[in-house]
């Protein structure tokens, strides 16, 4: 599934651009970046902590695409191949990242949500903030799978294709990640 | 979507997830001129090693000047001709031995 409102390029046009880029046409590659940057950045934004990190993840994705352009076989749409690379770059970043500092206490955020004076429930922004905080304490593979499966609402098969994992592994990971998230949001921090 | 049992905490988590989906991350700031930055990094990575060499010239120049200054200030004086050596008096005996072949 891809973000709504994102222009989806015609695969043939992408293939032509890829061929030109392999031939050394920088403008062709720039056009590929221009077409797909929204999709890549929207996916990477689920993993980035700030705009600088998002920029790094996006650039790293396209640098890897450029480097591996010759290995793109063209039997599947370019955007599928690009999505897989995006997921791998983000996963690598999650694994490299040390366990994050608690910027904002989950308990404080949860209390804000529970406070009747703040309204009927959490705003979308606050819910995302709480989820981000909780997910930052998950293992990288758990965070990856919960992001793709729950937040991006992809199917198990899609997640398996993007990550290169088996469907069983995706299901197990998704289940464990959910359990961990419930504990975290419920205030029962596993640390 | 999921074949998992739904207790109260599941419902709460689903509520958070549903709300979080409604708040897509803001990428507008990063999106601006993104392709230009990517292309700049690609060109940077493509530069051959000697394209960087000229940037090291000032460093080597300063190093050369410093080493020359240090070399001139710390090296001992070696008089070139025997008369000067005699005049200095410090190596008189050795020089005379040398000149007389002893």
Interface residues (C-beta under 8 A of the other chain):
Chain A: X3 X26 X29 X30 X33 X34 X37 X38 X41 X42 X45 X46 X51 X54 X55 X58 X59 X62 X63 X66 X121 X122 X123 X124 X125 X126 X127 X128 X130 X131 X150 X151 X153 X174 X175 X178 X181 X182 X185 X186
Chain B: X1 X2 X4 X9 X10 X12 X13 X15 X16 X17 X19 X20 X21 X22 X23 X24 X25 X26 X27 X29 X30 X31 X34 X35 X37 X38 X39 X41 X42 X43 X45
